[in-house]
Structures are given as C-alpha cells and as structure tokens.
C-alpha cells in the first residue's frame, strides 16, 4: 500500500502570513486614528471659524449677527419688508436647535437661525444670505449658537451629536476634562441646553453629547 505525502505550511510560511496580517491590522488601526484626528481638528477649526466670523461681523457692523436690527437695509440680498432683522438687544435670542425655515425672507425665524443667514449675507461663511440652515459638524450633528446654554456666561457654539469617546478627547485637549464645568460643557444629545442641570459630569462612551463651547 502506498501512502501519499501530505504537505503542510512551514514555520517560515506561517511567520510570513502572521507578519502580513499584523501589517494589515496595523494599517487599519492607523487609518482609523487618522480619520479620528481629522474629525477632531475639523470640530476645533469649525468652532474657531464661527467665533472669528461672529466677531468680524460685530467689528464691522457694531451689531451681532442674528441680532442685527438693520440687516434688511444692510444687505442687498434682502428686500424691503423682509422679516430678517433682529431686535438689537445685544443677545442672540432663541435655542440653538430651533428648526430652520431655509428662507428667512418668507417667515419670522429665531435670531439663532438668522445668525447664520446674516453671516452668509456678509460673506463671512459660505452660502446665500437667505439661507438660515445650520452647518453640519464632522459627526453628523448640527452646529448652533445659544446664549447662556448650560449656565455658561455669554454666547456659546453648540456641536450636536458628538460621540462619547470624542467628547472626552475634546474636553481633555481644550478644557478641564469635566462635562459640567469650564469653558466647554456638554449634555446628553437632545437635552434642554437652557437648564444648567442638563450638564453631564461624566462622559459615557455609549452616548452622544451636545457640546457647548464658550465664545
């Protein structure tokens, strides 16, 4: 009786396969890290860009975007009688996530929505001056503005739907690491940002957060 010889993998071949698998896993992990870092940088740059645009508008026109009581006559994109003026109180009124109208010349809208339309009309952020829709952040949530959110003094920008692990990193990089103190505070996604008690002291990796950055 003849026995056929069965060939297996040599130790060298197995070692080569393991090295290749290790390189592939390392490449995937490195790629994920690069994507995360890019999104983090975008959140930081978007926040800085909105702050710069707001202060540029204020320096130029001596009023806040959204609250500007003379916007109708200031920008040619608006017609006579368009309901696009704020009340000039020095505060951008309204909640950060109020629904947009998409065209502020057609209906009354909150100053927190007109904030973005006025910035667009002034050419300080991209888009048309009648468009009051909110920008989208790197994690798919909206970017808005609100005065006194989570009991933070003054106006804040709010980035919605930030993943828990990312919120932790942002806190550690830019603030004190606690979600309910400092210049950056957060609440669970969808919570009432007007209530100080909504602030979350501890970040849960399984949750998403609306993060408020003091301007």
WOZICOR-V573270 format. One record per pair of residues at least 12 apart in sequence whose C-alpha atoms are under 6 Angstrom apart, sorted by the first residue. I is the first residue (numbers start at 1). J is the second residue. D is the distance in whole Angstrom. If there is no record, write none. Layout:
# WOZICOR-V573270
i: {I | I}
j: {J | J}
d: {D | D}
This chain:
# WOZICOR-V573270
i: {39 | 53 | 65 | 65 | 66 | 66 | 66 | 66 | 67 | 67 | 67 | 67 | 67 | 68 | 68 | 68 | 69 | 69 | 69 | 69 | 71 | 72 | 82 | 83 | 83 | 92 | 92 | 93 | 94 | 94 | 95 | 96 | 96 | 96 | 100 | 102 | 102 | 102 | 103 | 103 | 104 | 113 | 114 | 116 | 117 | 117 | 117 | 117 | 141 | 141 | 142 | 143 | 143 | 144 | 144 | 145 | 145 | 149 | 149 | 150 | 150 | 150 | 150 | 151 | 156 | 156 | 156 | 156 | 157 | 157 | 158 | 158 | 159 | 159 | 160 | 161 | 161 | 161 | 161 | 162 | 162 | 163 | 164 | 164 | 164 | 164 | 164 | 165 | 178 | 179 | 179 | 180 | 180 | 180 | 183 | 184 | 184 | 185 | 185 | 186 | 186 | 186 | 186 | 186 | 187 | 187 | 187 | 187 | 188 | 189 | 189 | 189}
j: {138 | 124 | 115 | 118 | 86 | 111 | 114 | 115 | 86 | 87 | 88 | 92 | 111 | 85 | 86 | 88 | 85 | 86 | 87 | 88 | 85 | 84 | 105 | 105 | 108 | 111 | 112 | 111 | 110 | 112 | 146 | 144 | 145 | 146 | 133 | 131 | 132 | 133 | 130 | 131 | 130 | 132 | 132 | 132 | 129 | 130 | 131 | 132 | 160 | 161 | 160 | 158 | 159 | 157 | 158 | 157 | 158 | 193 | 194 | 193 | 194 | 195 | 196 | 196 | 212 | 213 | 214 | 215 | 212 | 213 | 211 | 212 | 210 | 211 | 210 | 189 | 208 | 209 | 210 | 208 | 209 | 208 | 203 | 204 | 205 | 207 | 208 | 205 | 201 | 200 | 201 | 199 | 200 | 201 | 214 | 212 | 213 | 211 | 212 | 199 | 200 | 210 | 211 | 212 | 199 | 200 | 209 | 210 | 209 | 208 | 209 | 210}
d: {6 | 6 | 5 | 5 | 6 | 5 | 4 | 4 | 4 | 6 | 5 | 5 | 6 | 6 | 5 | 5 | 5 | 5 | 5 | 5 | 5 | 6 | 5 | 6 | 6 | 6 | 6 | 5 | 6 | 5 | 6 | 5 | 5 | 5 | 5 | 5 | 5 | 6 | 5 | 5 | 5 | 5 | 6 | 6 | 5 | 6 | 5 | 5 | 5 | 5 | 5 | 6 | 5 | 6 | 5 | 4 | 6 | 5 | 5 | 5 | 6 | 6 | 4 | 5 | 6 | 5 | 4 | 5 | 6 | 5 | 5 | 4 | 6 | 5 | 4 | 6 | 5 | 5 | 6 | 5 | 5 | 4 | 6 | 5 | 4 | 5 | 5 | 5 | 5 | 5 | 4 | 5 | 6 | 5 | 5 | 6 | 5 | 6 | 5 | 5 | 6 | 6 | 4 | 6 | 5 | 5 | 6 | 5 | 5 | 6 | 5 | 5}
